[in-house]
Amino acid sequence: MRRAVQGTDMRKLLSLLLVALSVLPLACTPGVRPDWMVVRGPREGSRFERALVFPGGGFQFAMFLGMLEGLESHGERPDVIIGACGGAVAAAIATTIARSAERRAFIESEDFFRILRSATMEKARLASVLAKLWHLNWRRWSGDGLPNVFTGTLVHLPPQLPLPELDRPFGASGIRAVIVAARVGFQPKDVGAPRDGRKLYRQVFFTDPDTGLSLRDLESPIARLFPDSAVQVPTEVLPDQRPGVAARLSIADPFYLNPVPLDDGYYYLTGAIDLYPLETAQGLAKKIWMPFPSGFKTFPEQKAIQNTFDYDNNRRLQYVTSGFAARWIDISDVGGLYAEHGFDPRFDVWSLSVKTGVPESYEVYRRSVRAQWEYGRQRAIEALREPENGKRHIRVMDDTNTTREVRCTLGRENCREPFHPAPNT
């Protein structure tokens, strides 16, 4: 009961405290291109038959691996998995560990639990959290200087995690993987210097050399959709890293987790540069399984991504869910699962601080892993019963994850004014 009260009270408290921080930047957010481009089916000559996307938006790796088991149990094993942010951890496990039972044993192990618990919370008092958010907004209000994405994060993890299972090559399990991250185009010493209109981040793909050949000419969908964003149009394939390293880079969310430099001299940040890499999957495979998530409803996550990459992530999600996938896996109501069994950092109203979302008790952690796994497995099996690109089974549709046109087309709203529905919905 106390846990539920904590979450409710803190959301109310944060809403009151952060509303003043949020109004002006929302008004300044660059919009999507007026020629709204609907994500369509796969390109001709796709490299693979099936792709599964593990999007970001939460550290619920067990849920994604449960999805994979659900598909495998029905003869629909994907050829390639695309992971971003929290989904990158599951992608790294899927591409290095071949069997579902072994994957589950790995994430349920005490060794994996101890590594997750080793993350240290830094500057986790509420005043520090608000100060960091204020700083992110102040950059937008006071000028166009290069942002500090290097220090002041809430959580610290070492650059490399001691997980030999993830130190195998991409594709060692028989499933290829692509992990999305962002390369920072400036150094810590440059923070505060004038931006001068530069695009600050490049979307990169960590994968094996063969899979990377199919991604060579891909332009960043974020740069195309949001031309005023801080994201460069070209993308880059980096085939020389192991999945464990790539996943560590992809989870380095601004505001939350410290970034990592590689030997090339660049720092690398989060896969939140494109949390929903549907176009990447469509460039690789004929059939796409794509989770249908809820949008960001809390200020910290939304503001951290928005004020780093200069685009509205909920607008991006609206675009993606207007598009085409062979099957949509419904996780739109996942908030209840996250609240009870999620591993994201939590705001504790009693201590006015941020605490790690990984439980202190190993047994509680195992129960949460199993709850996430079963949720993902059942939702994947449910999606297999739906028609191609069917979306009528999606439980929650609102302004954060769908356009009004999609909701009208599916009868989720009583739409009085005529409109022209987007194709492929």
C-alpha positions in Angstrom: 0.0 0.0 0.0 2.8 2.4 0.9 4.4 1.8 -2.4 1.3 2.7 -4.3 0.8 5.9 -2.2 4.4 6.9 -2.8 4.0 6.7 -6.6 0.7 8.6 -6.6 1.8 11.3 -4.2 5.1 11.8 -5.9 3.5 12.1 -9.3 1.2 14.8 -7.9 4.1 16.6 -6.2 6.3 16.5 -9.4 3.4 17.8 -11.5 3.1 20.8 -9.2 6.8 21.4 -8.9 7.7 20.9 -12.6 4.8 22.6 -14.3 6.5 25.9 -14.3 9.6 24.3 -15.8 7.7 22.8 -18.6 5.4 25.3 -20.1 7.8 27.5 -22.1 10.0 24.8 -23.6 6.9 23.0 -24.8 5.9 26.1 -26.7 9.4 26.2 -28.4 9.5 22.5 -29.4 10.2 22.1 -33.1 7.3 20.5 -34.9 7.2 17.6 -37.3 7.6 18.3 -41.0 4.4 19.4 -42.6 4.6 16.7 -45.2 3.7 14.0 -42.6 5.3 10.8 -43.9 3.5 7.7 -43.0 5.7 4.7 -42.3 4.9 2.1 -44.9 5.7 -1.5 -45.5 9.2 -3.0 -46.0 11.4 -2.1 -48.9 12.1 -4.5 -51.8 14.9 -6.9 -51.3 14.8 -6.9 -47.5 17.7 -8.8 -46.0 15.6 -10.8 -43.5 12.2 -12.4 -43.2 11.2 -11.3 -39.7 12.3 -8.5 -37.4 11.3 -7.8 -33.8 11.7 -4.3 -32.3 12.6 -3.8 -28.6 11.8 0.0 -28.2 13.0 2.2 -25.3 11.0 4.0 -22.7 11.7 1.7 -19.7 14.2 -0.7 -18.3 11.9 -3.7 -18.7 14.2 -6.2 -20.4 12.4 -9.3 -19.1 9.2 -8.2 -20.8 10.9 -8.1 -24.1 12.6 -11.4 -23.7 9.2 -12.8 -22.8 7.9 -11.5 -26.1 10.7 -13.3 -27.9 9.8 -16.6 -26.1 6.1 -16.1 -27.1 7.0 -15.7 -30.8 9.5 -18.6 -30.7 7.0 -20.9 -29.1 4.7 -20.3 -32.1 7.3 -20.8 -34.8 7.8 -17.1 -35.4 11.4 -16.7 -34.3 12.8 -13.4 -35.6 15.9 -13.2 -37.7 17.0 -9.9 -36.4 16.1 -7.8 -33.3 16.5 -4.0 -33.2 16.9 -2.6 -29.6 17.0 0.9 -28.3 17.7 2.2 -24.8 16.2 -0.3 -22.3 15.3 -2.6 -25.2 19.0 -2.8 -26.1 19.7 -4.9 -23.0 17.2 -7.5 -24.2 18.6 -7.3 -27.7 22.1 -8.0 -26.4 20.9 -11.0 -24.5 18.9 -12.4 -27.4 21.8 -12.1 -29.9 24.3 -13.9 -27.5 22.2 -16.5 -25.7 20.5 -19.0 -27.9 17.7 -20.7 -25.8 14.9 -19.1 -24.0 15.4 -21.1 -20.8 19.0 -19.9 -20.8 18.1 -16.3 -21.3 15.6 -16.5 -18.4 18.1 -18.2 -16.2 20.6 -15.5 -17.0 18.4 -12.5 -16.1 17.1 -14.4 -13.0 20.6 -15.1 -11.8 22.0 -13.6 -8.6 25.1 -12.4 -10.6 22.9 -10.4 -12.9 20.9 -9.0 -10.0 24.0 -7.9 -8.2 25.3 -6.1 -11.3 22.0 -4.2 -11.5 22.1 -3.4 -7.8 25.7 -2.1 -8.3 24.4 1.1 -9.9 25.0 4.0 -7.6 22.5 6.9 -7.2 24.2 10.3 -7.4 22.6 13.6 -6.6 19.4 11.8 -6.0 17.8 14.3 -3.6 14.7 16.0 -5.0 16.3 19.4 -5.0 19.1 18.0 -7.1 16.7 16.4 -9.5 14.8 19.7 -9.9 18.1 21.6 -10.4 19.1 19.2 -13.2 15.7 19.6 -14.9 16.0 23.4 -14.5 19.4 23.4 -16.1 18.1 21.4 -19.1 15.3 24.0 -19.6 17.5 27.0 -18.8 19.7 26.1 -21.8 16.7 26.6 -24.0 15.6 29.8 -22.3 19.0 31.5 -22.0 20.7 30.8 -25.3 21.9 28.1 -27.7 25.0 26.7 -25.9 26.2 23.2 -26.1 24.4 21.2 -23.3 26.1 19.3 -20.5 25.1 15.7 -21.2 28.2 14.3 -19.5 27.8 15.0 -15.8 25.1 15.4 -13.2 23.2 12.2 -14.0 21.2 10.5 -11.3 22.7 7.0 -11.8 26.3 5.9 -12.3 27.4 2.6 -13.9 30.9 1.7 -14.9 31.7 1.9 -18.6 31.9 -1.9 -19.0 29.8 -4.4 -17.2 31.3 -7.8 -16.1 29.0 -9.9 -18.1 31.0 -12.4 -20.2 27.8 -13.9 -21.7 27.3 -10.6 -23.6 31.0 -10.4 -24.7 30.2 -12.8 -27.6 29.8 -11.6 -31.2 26.6 -10.2 -32.5 24.5 -13.1 -33.9 26.2 -15.8 -31.7 22.7 -17.1 -30.8 21.6 -17.4 -34.4 19.5 -14.1 -34.0 21.1 -11.0 -35.5 20.8 -7.8 -33.6 21.1 -4.0 -34.1 21.5 -1.7 -31.1 20.7 2.0 -31.5 22.7 4.7 -29.8 23.8 8.3 -30.2 27.3 9.7 -30.8 27.9 13.1 -29.2 29.6 15.5 -31.6 31.4 17.5 -29.0 33.5 17.0 -25.8 33.0 17.9 -22.2 35.3 20.9 -22.5 33.0 22.4 -25.1 29.9 22.5 -22.8 28.4 26.0 -22.8 30.1 27.1 -26.1 27.9 28.5 -28.8 26.2 25.8 -30.8 26.2 27.9 -34.0 23.5 25.9 -35.6 25.4 22.6 -35.5 23.7 19.2 -35.4 25.0 17.7 -32.2 24.2 14.0 -32.4 24.5 11.1 -34.9 22.4 8.0 -34.8 24.6 4.9 -34.8 23.9 1.2 -35.2 26.0 -1.4 -33.4 25.7 -4.7 -35.2 27.7 -7.4 -37.1 29.4 -6.3 -40.4 27.0 -8.4 -42.6 23.8 -6.9 -41.1 25.4 -3.5 -41.2 25.6 -3.6 -45.0 21.8 -3.2 -45.1 22.0 -0.1 -43.0 24.7 1.8 -44.8 22.4 4.3 -46.7 19.8 4.8 -44.0 19.1 8.4 -43.1 18.0 9.3 -39.6 14.1 9.3 -39.5 14.4 11.8 -36.6 16.4 14.2 -38.8 13.9 13.8 -41.6 10.8 14.3 -39.5 12.2 17.0 -37.3 14.5 19.1 -39.4 15.1 21.6 -36.6 16.2 18.9 -34.2 19.8 18.4 -33.0 20.1 15.1 -34.9 22.3 14.7 -38.1 20.8 13.2 -41.3 23.5 10.6 -41.9 23.7 7.5 -39.7 26.7 5.3 -39.1 27.2 1.5 -38.6 29.8 0.5 -36.0 30.6 -3.2 -36.4 33.5 -3.5 -34.0 31.9 -3.6 -30.6 30.4 -6.5 -28.6 26.6 -6.5 -27.7 27.3 -5.9 -24.0 29.2 -2.7 -24.7 26.6 -1.5 -27.2 23.8 -2.1 -24.7 25.7 -0.1 -22.0 26.0 2.8 -24.4 22.3 2.6 -25.5 21.0 2.8 -21.9 23.0 6.0 -21.1 19.9 8.2 -21.0 20.5 12.0 -20.5 19.6 13.0 -17.0 19.6 9.4 -15.8 22.8 7.5 -16.6 26.4 8.6 -17.3 27.6 8.4 -20.9 30.6 6.4 -22.0 33.6 7.3 -24.3 35.0 4.7 -26.7 38.5 4.4 -28.1 37.5 6.6 -31.1 37.5 9.6 -28.8 33.7 10.2 -28.9 31.2 9.9 -26.1 28.1 7.8 -26.7 24.6 8.3 -25.4 21.2 6.8 -25.4 19.2 4.9 -27.9 16.6 7.5 -27.1 17.8 9.3 -30.1 15.2 7.1 -31.8 13.2 5.1 -29.2 10.9 3.5 -31.7 13.2 2.4 -34.6 10.5 1.1 -36.9 12.1 2.4 -40.1 15.3 0.6 -39.2 13.4 -2.7 -38.9 11.6 -2.0 -42.2 15.0 -1.5 -43.9 16.0 -5.0 -42.8 13.1 -7.3 -42.9 9.8 -8.2 -44.7 7.7 -8.7 -41.6 8.0 -6.5 -38.5 6.7 -7.2 -35.0 6.5 -3.9 -33.2 5.3 -3.1 -29.6 2.6 -0.5 -29.4 3.6 1.5 -26.3 2.1 4.4 -24.3 3.8 7.7 -24.6 5.7 9.6 -22.0 3.4 11.0 -19.3 5.9 12.2 -16.8 8.0 15.3 -17.1 11.5 14.1 -16.3 11.8 11.6 -19.1 10.0 13.7 -21.6 12.0 16.8 -20.8 15.4 15.1 -20.7 15.0 13.7 -24.2 13.3 16.7 -25.6 15.9 19.1 -24.4 18.8 17.0 -25.5 17.7 16.1 -29.0 15.3 19.0 -29.6 12.2 17.1 -30.7 9.1 15.9 -29.1 9.2 12.1 -28.5 5.4 11.8 -28.2 5.0 13.3 -31.6 7.5 10.7 -32.9 5.5 7.9 -31.3 2.3 9.2 -32.9 4.0 9.0 -36.3 5.3 5.5 -35.7 1.9 4.1 -34.6 0.3 5.7 -37.7 2.4 3.4 -39.7 2.7 -0.2 -40.8 3.8 -3.4 -39.0 3.0 -7.0 -39.6 1.9 -7.3 -35.9 1.5 -4.7 -33.2 2.2 -6.1 -29.7 0.1 -4.2 -27.2 2.0 -2.7 -24.3 0.0 0.5 -24.1 -1.3 -0.4 -20.6 2.2 -1.3 -19.3 2.1 1.4 -16.6 0.6 -0.9 -14.1 3.3 -3.5 -14.7 6.0 -0.8 -14.4 4.6 0.5 -11.1 4.6 -2.9 -9.5 7.4 -4.7 -11.2 9.5 -2.1 -13.1 13.2 -1.4 -12.6 13.3 2.3 -13.5 14.5 4.8 -10.9 11.6 5.8 -8.5 10.8 9.0 -6.7 10.3 8.3 -3.0 7.9 10.9 -1.5 8.9 10.0 2.1 12.6 10.8 1.7 12.1 13.3 -1.2 14.8 11.5 -3.2 15.3 9.2 -6.2 16.0 5.6 -5.5 17.0 2.7 -7.8 14.1 0.8 -9.1 15.9 -2.6 -8.7 14.5 -4.2 -5.5 16.8 -4.7 -2.6 15.6 -8.3 -2.2 16.7 -10.9 -4.7 13.4 -12.8 -4.3 11.4 -9.7 -5.1 13.6 -9.1 -8.1 12.9 -12.6 -9.4 9.2 -12.2 -9.0 9.3 -9.0 -11.0 11.4 -10.6 -13.7 8.8 -13.4 -14.0 5.9 -11.0 -14.0 7.5 -9.0 -16.8 8.4 -12.1 -18.8 4.8 -13.5 -18.6 3.3 -10.2 -19.6 5.5 -9.9 -22.7 4.9 -13.6 -23.6 1.2 -13.3 -23.5 1.1 -10.0 -25.4 3.2 -11.4 -28.2 0.9 -14.5 -28.5 -2.1 -12.2 -28.5 -0.6 -10.2 -31.4 -0.2 -13.3 -33.5 -4.0 -13.8 -33.5 -4.5 -10.3 -35.0 -4.7 -9.4 -38.7 -1.8 -7.8 -40.4 -1.2 -4.3 -39.2 -4.3 -4.7 -37.0 -4.6 -2.1 -34.1 -8.1 -2.7 -32.8 -6.8 -4.8 -29.9 -4.7 -1.9 -28.5 -6.0 -1.2 -25.1 -4.9 2.5 -24.5 -4.9 5.1 -27.2 -4.5 8.8 -26.3 -2.7 11.9 -27.4 0.6 10.6 -26.2 0.8 7.5 -28.5 -1.7 8.1 -31.4 -3.0 10.8 -33.6 -6.6 11.8 -33.5 -7.0 10.4 -37.1 -5.9 6.9 -36.0 -8.3 7.0 -33.0 -11.1 8.2 -35.2 -10.4 5.5 -37.8 -10.6 2.8 -35.2 -13.7 4.2 -33.6 -12.0 5.3 -30.3 -13.4 8.8 -30.6 -16.6 10.3 -31.8 -15.2 12.5 -34.5 -17.6 15.1 -35.8 -15.3 17.0 -38.1 -14.4 15.2 -41.4 -10.8 14.3 -41.9 -8.6 12.4 -44.3 -7.3 9.3 -42.5 -3.6 8.3 -42.9 -3.2 5.2 -45.0 -2.1 1.8 -43.6 -3.9 2.2 -40.3 
